[in-house]
Amino acid sequence: MGTPDISNREGERGSARFRFIVFLVFALTIIYAGYLYVPVAMAGYQFKDVMQNKVDLAATQGYDGSWVRDQLAKTEADYSVPTDAVISPVQREGRVEVRVQYVVPISVVGFTYHYQFDETVKSTTFLTIK
């Protein structure tokens, strides 16, 4: 029997430390990306709800599409919607419909993800004035 090779154990510990640091950096990057993405996605979800409320209100009150566009433009800042968002209202078959499109860039450690919001909502049929 010979003496145990201590230098090999030191290399294994260093390798484990390195793998842990790589894992930690990767995990923190994923968490940071989620930290940036989740608020943008939640604001988009909430803005879609506002869109639905506005088209339903327009249908019940007899407002036209330009009213819906103006109302949504007023709430853009509250839901982090860029000012260059495309808001396209139409009236079809007695219903009010609006489509909103915009892109929000989310930059994470040398990579930019483009969150694309492209939603269309229609007023419900039972609220339509005939």
Buried (B, 14 or more C-beta within 10 A) or exposed (E): EEEEEEEEEEEEEEEEEEEEEEEEEEEEEEEEBEEEBEEBBEBBEBBBEBBBEBBBBBBBEEBEBEBBBEBBEEBBEEBBBEEEBEBEBEBEEEBBBBBBBBEBEBEBEEEEBEBEBEBBBBBEEEBBEE
